[in-house]
Amino acid sequence: MRQLLAALALGGLVATPVSAETIELKVLGQPGSTGLIQKNQEVPFFENFAEETGLDVKVNFQPLDATGIKDTEELRVLKSGLFNIISLRMSQVSRDEPTILGLDLVGLNPTYEAGKKTMTDFSEIVDKRLQEKFNTKLLGIWPFGPQVLFCKPEISKLSDLKGYKVRVYDQNLAKFVESVGGTPVPLGFTEVQQSLARGVVDCAITGPSSANSAAWPEVTTHVLPLAFQIALNGYGINLDTWNKFSAEDQAKIEAAFDKLTADIWTYSEELFDDAMRCNVGKTPCELNKPYDLVEVPITEEDLAIVENAVKELSFPAWAEVCDATNPTCSDDWKATVGKRLGM
């Protein structure tokens, strides 16, 4: 990390003191390879940040995959002050703060409606933890959309994953893949397409639109549209940066991010529906590229496995890990999200 910070400092990416007239913000965005949410929602928002907030600010926006920074390092980078605002890939940074995973346990958010309820229930607890441990304030949460399974070999149900290597992006998902007989392989998103092509992994999990943008259907044959998670992401701002703004200006910033995240929730659902059709050659296909994957029917058995995962697998596995670093973690979750689920 020290070497990375030094290298980026030499490259001019480190946040530098700014004049009293204009505040300069270094922003680290989603990887460009993740597709249309980054391109059509996130980038325009930060390009027009001064107009969106009415503040005298200048934004230097960098997509993650243009910096050499790994998504698992984002919270450390934000705490260091290297960037002022980061589009946090929540599952990936949960390795540094397991409390975050309580937002998106396997089986918890099968729909957008469920994801919104979980966000409302648990976001304040995540924000409090990030402020205490990573000097970071949470400015909003949004989803890439339901995460589904893409495979190169032919599959017809979840149990067909036995013996296959499956790309995962967090520990909770890894436990689930193990439970159905697969071998979880943690890979960054930008590595997956080539890994599928070369046989490093047999299957991989992501959202339909992200997979479409990254050309996964060119190196896979089947898609099982069963939602494991909803891939919640968030915007975090370094608290030292946040505290430089007046209360009035902070309110303007929060209002702008509230609008952005609300817009992304709506756009994400549109993209998901369109990409699901496009990936399997159905119409209308208007926002994504058409492919001809085989759509695997969802069996009642597989649906039950995912629906029961929260109580039987994903919550117990996560609670053990989270409580080890945050003693009130699982109790906080049970008092909020768990209460809604009858847990």
Secondary structure, DSSP 8 states (H G I E B T S, - for coil): -HHHHHHHHHTT-S-----SS-EEEEEEE--GGG-HHIIIIIHHHHHTHHHHHTS-EEEEEEEGGGTT--GGGHHHHHHHTS-SEEEE-HHHHTTT-GGGGGGS-TTT-SSHHHHHHHHHHHHHHHHHHHHHHHSEEEEEEEE----EEEESS--SSGGGGTT-EEEESSHHHHHHHHHTT-EEEE--HHHHHHHHHHTS-SEEEE-HHHHHHTTGGGS--EEE---S---EEEEEEEHHHHTTS-HHHHHHHHHHHHHHHHHHHHHHHHHHHHHHHHHTT-S---SS-----EE----HHHHHHHHTHIIIIIHHHHHHHHHHH-TTHHHHHHHTHHHHHT-
